[in-house]
Amino acid sequence: MIEDKNQSKTPLSELGEFGLIDHLTKNFKINHVSTIKGIGDDAAVLDLKNNQIVVTTDMLVEGVHFDLSYMPLKHLGYKAMIVNLSDVYAMNAEAKQVTVSIAVSNRFPLEALEELYSGIETAAKIYNVDVVGGDTTSSTTGLIISITAIGSVKTDEVAYRSGAKPNDLLVVSGDLGAAYMGLQVLEREKEVFKVNPQNQPDLENYTYIIERQLKPEARKDIVKLLKDLEVKPTSMIDISDGLSSEIMHLCKQSEVGCELYENKIPLDPQVISTCEEFNIDSTTVALNGGEDYELLFTISQQDFEKIKANPNLTVIGFIKEKSAGMHLITRAETSIPLKAQGWNSFSS
């Protein structure tokens, strides 16, 4: 982590746990009428009326999920929020509240945590969610962030992973593989920096893919778009671990097979050119890279006319009977069984 040697640093011990929470959360505003009580009591109080409640939690651990040598703390706070909000949107729901908990070692001064919470606050404003609680504690090693997101959805609008039917179309938002290639560039520049700390990296050719890694966005807009188009997904999941493993999750939960078309997978030109530079196959990156936080969903064929001209959405395959299996149809029109080789925090 690159530090400014002249910047004053306030040890966390000066504030104590409750003083720290008060200090870090003093700027959070409450925007939703469903938030009856936010931070400041033993628990938050929410009233979501007649809607179903969606709850999801993610934990980010330093050295496993992020590297502070190139991940600015403000970006990390923002990304930690996005990871969770994306899961709420993947249920076709609207995110309303979050709780934020951190474990932090004494190598982090107060000013570092202010940066982290500045990113959390920015995401809360942009995605219109209330921060209603959390916890801070000490860590012996590094930084751990755990966020729980709460959302709501009408009973008849919730999208599970288990609703896909044979003949449904497989659709994805945005483009894939950019976050993984952004990570490859950052890792390469980190190694160069170790050898020559005076070297300033030239990242101009990689702005899009680096932003997709350091500052991803959750696809709240796609949930609204589908509602506006009067399209209800039959199943949905967000792409956090790579396209192939997410498709396999959908198929297994729905007890169906599928055909995914290699030539339909949406790739940004910067992903293609960076893959060529690194001598990596772009399809492999899209299938296994992860951290794209796009939405993967299925729709009935009758809804195809409603989405076919939309630049945000791409039909990449279709659902078959379970007995047909799960296959990638290559550009050469050969059929290859799909494998889940996505990111796994438990692998070495």
Buried (B, 14 or more C-beta within 10 A) or exposed (E): EEEEEEEEEBEBEEBEEEEBBEBBBEEBEBBBEBBEBBBEEEEBEBEBEEBBBBEBEBBBBBEEBBBBEBBBBBBBBBBBBBBBBBBBBBBBBBBBBBBBBBBBBEEBBBBBBBBBBBBBBBBBEBBEBBBBBBEBEEBEEBBBBBBBBBBBBEEEBBBBBBBBBBEBBBBBBBBBBBBBBBBBBBEBBEEEBEEEEEEEBEEEEBEBBBBBBBBBBBBBBBBEBBEEBEBBBBBBBBBBBBBBBBBBBBBBBBEBBBBBBBEEBBBBEBBBBBBEBEEBEBBBBBBBBBBBBBBBBBBBEEBEEBBEEBEBBBBBBBBBEBEBBBBBBEEEEEEEEBEBBBBEEEEE
